[in-house]
Amino acid sequence: MGDEHIHQAMIAFRDALRAAGTDKFFEAYKKLFSSRMIFGTFLMLRFDHGRPPILLDHWIDPGKLPGRPLHDYMAGSYSFDPFYLHRALPEEGGMFRLSEIAPDRFFSSEYYLQYYRGAGLCDELGLLAPLHDGGIAHLSLSRRNRQGPFRRSELRYMQCYAPLLLELLVQHCSKAISPSKISPTAARPPLAEVIRTHAQDRLDVGLTHREAQIAGLVLQGHSNNSAARLLNIAPETSKVHRRNLYRKLVISSQRELFGVFKHLL
């Protein structure tokens, strides 16, 4: 990057810093990225454990994405978003690519095929930054199929400036919304509980707590082995729970499982 580009970048960082906590921040922040990267969506959210995300601001390339991906995401499909589910964050936060944090079978899951591929998306980068009040600030950039995956030069830019970009995100999100503004009734039951309740009340199928947990993890894109590690059980035990789950629901695949619970997303 030449001296002129560095100078322009510093001015853009300064402008974004001055705008933190105001209505002008989003555009100033987006300008930092758009000068060096191409993207089809630019979303800024706040995550709080056990609660739906709060959409702070967003930009989606007009008319380029089929369906209503953002509406579907906020309505419930966030429960399957690897960025929403990612909790192993360093104190200063970090930059992650979807492929780095997604479960081992995520890219063959129905959620990925229907939400990402169905919306015409092929790659995603995210900044995740812990806030002092316990929340997590999230900035998501996605690429459309025609744009292709993020290039090495774009990834290098993100890696180089990630500390500054993360700090700007924290500064803004800390000021933009406080825990006192989050509705205490907004909490959502754990996915396993939602699945188990629906199976009992609507399908007249009694699932054990562990079977419901396995169902949620399979829908999120975990294999039997990955689910076993998360639940601290043996892989064979995970397989048994999955077989029992499928038998009770009279299904034989992850695709059918997604069909049973898709409307819960």
N, C-alpha and C positions, 0 to 999 in steps of 0.2 A: 504494500500500500504506500503510495507516494505521500510527500509532505502535504499536498493540497487535500488529498482524501483524509488524511489524519486530522487536519485542521477542521474540515467539514464535520467529521465524526465527533470531534470534541465539542463543537458548537451544538450539534444535535443532542449529545448527552447533556450538555448544560441546559438546553431548552426543556428537555424532558424532566430534569431534576427540578427546575423552577416550577414546572406544571404539576408536580406530584401532589395528589390530593385534590386536584381541581378537574373540571370538565374538559380541560384542554390536554390532559395528560395522555389519554388514549391515542389521539392522533399524533402527538409528539413522539410517543413510544413506538407506534407503528412505523413512523418515519425512520427511526433508527434501523429497523429491520428491512424495510422495503428498499432502502438505498443499496443494500448488499445481498438481498435474497428475493426469491420469488415464492409466493405462497398463495393458496386459494382460500384459506380461512385464517383468521386471527382472532382468538378468543381469550378473554381475560376473566378468570373466575376465582372464587374463594371456596375452598373445601373446609368443612368442619366434620369431624368424625361422626358418623351415624346420622348425618343430616344431608338433605339434598344440596347440591352446589348452588352458589349464588353467582349469577351471571352479572359481572360488573360492566362489561362492555363487549362488543363484538363487531367484526367485519367479515362478511362472506362475499366472495366474488359474485356480483349480481348475475343471476340467471344461469350460473355455471353448474350448480349442484342439483341433481334430481331429488324429488321428495322433500321432506322437512326434517333433515338430520338434526338440526339444533333443537327443534321442538321435541323430537323423539328423545334426544339426549336428556333434556331438562325434565321430561315427563317420567323418566325412570331408567332409561338404558345406561345412564351414568354408572349404575351399579356394576356394570361389566367393563368399565373403562379402566385399563391398566394404570393410567395416571391418577385417577381418583382413588384407586386401591393401593397405590404405592405408598408405603409408610417408612421404608428404610432410608431415611434422608439424613445426610450430614447436617450439622448445625447451620451451616451457611447455605444449605440448599444445593441444587445442582441442575444441570442440563441433561436431558435424557432423550433418546430416540425410542420410538415405540418398540422396535425390535429388541431393545436392550432390557426392557422391563416387562414385556408381555409374557404370559404363561407359555409353557412349552408347546401346547397345542392351540394357541390362540389363533394363528393364521389359517387354521382349518376349521375353526369354530363357526357356528351359524351366526353368532353375533358379529364377527369380523366380516363374514361374507355378505350379510344383509345390511349392516350399518356402515362399515367402511367401503367395501366394494360396491354395495348398492348405492352409496352416495357419490361414487366416483372418486374416492380418495385412495391414495397409494402409499402415503408416508406421513409421519407426524413427528414433530419435535416438541418438547415441552420443557418449560422451566418450572420447577417446584421449589418454593421457598417457605420454610416455616416462619410463622408470624409470632410475635411475642405473646399474643393472647391465646396461642394454641391452635389457631387456624393455619391453613396452608394456602399461599397465593400460587395461582397456576396461570401460566401463559402457554397457549397451545397454537402452533402453526402447522397447518396441514397442506399437503400438496395434492393436486388433482392428477388423475391418470395421465392426461396430456402433458402435464408439466414434468412428470417423472420424479424419481426419488431425489432427495436433497443431494446436492453436489458436494464434493470434498471441500471445495473452496468455501462454500456456505457453512459447512460444519466447522471448518477451521475458524471462521469468523465468530461463530457462536461460542466455540470453546475459548477463544482468545478474550472475548468481552463478557463472558458469562458472569464473572464476579460483579461487574458494574451493572449488567442487565438485571441480575437478581436483586441487587441492592435497590435499584430504582423501583422494581416491582414491589418489594417489601415496603419501601417508603410510601408508595401510593396506596397500596391495599391496606396498610395500617391506618391511613387517614380516611380512606374512602368509606369504610364500613366497620363498625365496632360490634363486639359481641352483644351489646345492649340493644342493637337494632335487629338482631336475629330472633325470629319468633320462637318462643319456647315450645310451640306446638309443631314445629317443622320437622322434628326428629322422625325418622322412618325406622321401623323394626328391622333387625338384621335380615338379610336375604333368605337365610335358611328358615327363619320364622315365617316370613311371607309365603315361601313355598309350601311349608308344612301346613299352614292354615288354609291356603287355597286348596291343597290336595284333600284335606279333610272336609272342608265346608262345601266345596263345589264339585269335587270328583268322588267324594265318599271313599277316599283312599287314606288309610292311616300310615303315614311315614314316621319312622323314628327320627329323632333329632339328628343322628349321624347320617342317615340316608338323605335328609334334607340338606345337610351340609355338603355332602358329596354332589347332590344335584346342582347346588349353587356353584361349586368349584368347577364342575364339568361344563356348565354353561359359560363360565368365565374363561374357559380354554385350558383347563388343567388336565393332564393325563392322570391315570390311576397313581402312578409313582409320585407325581408332583402333589396331588391331593393328599397322599399318605404323609408326605413330609410336612405339609402345612398342619395337618391334624395330629401329627406325632403318633401315627399308627403304622402297622406293617403294610406293605404294598398288597399282599394277599388279602388282608382285611379290607382294604379299600376296594379291591375287586369284588369281594363278597357283597359289600354294601351296595355297590353299583349294580350288580346282578339282581339283588333283591329289589332295588329301586325300579329297575326296568321291568322286572316281573310284575310288580304291583301296579305299574302304570300301563302295562301291556304294550310296551314299546321295545325297540331293539337298537336304537341309535341315538347319538347326540342330536342329530337333526330332529328326530321325533320328540326328544326331550325339550328342545327349544320350542317346538310347535305347541307343546302342552302349556308352557309357561310364558310364551312370548308376550302375551297381553299384559303380563305383570310388569314388564319393563317400562 
